Amino acid sequence: MKQQANLIGGEWKASDVSRANLNPSNPQEIIGEFADADASQVDLAVQAARQAAPAWARATPQQRFDVLDTIGSEILARKTELGTLLAREEGKILAEAIGEVSRAGMIFKYFAGEAVRIGGLAISSVRAHMDVVVSREAVGVVGLITPWNFPIAIPAWKIAPALACGNAVVFKPAELTPASAWALAEIIHRSGLPAGVFNLVMGDGIAGRALVEHPSVDAISFTGSAATGKLIAQHCATHMKKFQLEMGGKNPLLVLDDADLQVALDCTVNGAFYSTGQRCTASSRTIVTEGIYAQFREALIARTAALQVGAALDPKTQIGPVVDERQLCKNLDYINIGTTEGGSLLAGGKRLSGDGYFFSPAIVENHDPSARLNQEEIFGPITTLIKVKDFEQGMVVANSTPFGLSGGICTTSLKHASQFRREMQAGMVMVNAPTAGVDYHVPFGGSKASSFGPREQGGMAMEFYTKVKTHYLA
Ligand code: ADP
């Protein structure tokens, strides 16, 4: 199989080493062979970006708009083909994969608009005969490092604002999902963007680390594990690089006695299990007040057991495979930890037969909020079920982890919904909606250990990708 190469300085550059990309629905199927960048290729990519950066920073907003709009249009026009590729390499079902591709297209369209809206501030000086203007400029060369769970949307929500603000980009996608990244790079390559403004270096953490540590990189935007985020933070702090981190979650969904039962069940099943639970905003703790608990528990077990697990492209499938063997083993380990520490397995939690990495969505009941299963991110289709006395106790439990990405409540009480929105220590709060599933044009991010730095997506994304200059005019 021919190697799909890295994009460096506007040219496709093969690498000595290739990495095969496997289909998690059927690991016998090789989707492609992708170049594996070493530190020297990363260096070439950063140099190319450095050279291209000044001219792109001076490009007119209209030029940037045109490029981003062209990219967005092509992604949208090819959403079924790109969605099929994404479902094959990542394992989410086709409808979700096409949805993700559409989101990526809309993000490019949105940031095309932002490119012509970059504003500043004219403000009166405290001195006589002086004017003050505050403007925003490109940061320079930005390194973008992304995870495998949204292989086109997360790259889009970093690349689009970076280019809109006039930065040059070196993009390092996750090693498990290079096909969507490569397809996106190929579209960007033909968009009219000057050579070197956008560079793709595929590879694993070695390439990621080389990018983070390269002295010519001005800023790093990262989405991935807390452990890698910490390493990146340490390096960037020492070397005075701007950085932004999106990491884990342990997102609670609080179901109160007065909730609409069907709404609460829909939110739980969607939030906990869709996209195979592999969303950082997935509901991994379902906290339920005692009046509705027995009824909710029984209905949730039935709904969970009825979910169809199977190949991502099979139209009957509701829950696709886990992304790889390692993640499947992690899920099984956590089921074991959950029962060993006193939890009851109420549904699923088994490896299913078939060629792919199929795992049945699981519910583990454990009312102790300090249990490991109620504290640690698993990143699989597993939710815990926790019974609480009332809203007040539920609120305490909801806030009792180090994470703070997303939190949801199902209730018909305006009072409790309002109090939850105020008191939930999270970057995103949902009322009668799943903890996962967000709009593309508004800020995304968390608090506590989930995120660090300015928000991503929406107008606030421009904060990270620009630097501020204050002008005094006498
Ligand atoms: P996950 O558990 O989701 O794979 P990682 O944090 O390991 O989380 O991976 C997220 C992204 O970070 C991937 O693109 C991966 O290759 C990259 N990465 C892993 N280790 C490092 C590192 N030390 N420095 C920079 N990037 C890294």
Residues whose N, C-alpha, C, O or C-beta is under 5 A from the ligand:
A	BS01	ADP	I145 T146 P147 K172 P173 A174 E175 G203 D204 G205 G208 R209 V212 T223 G224 S225 T228 L231
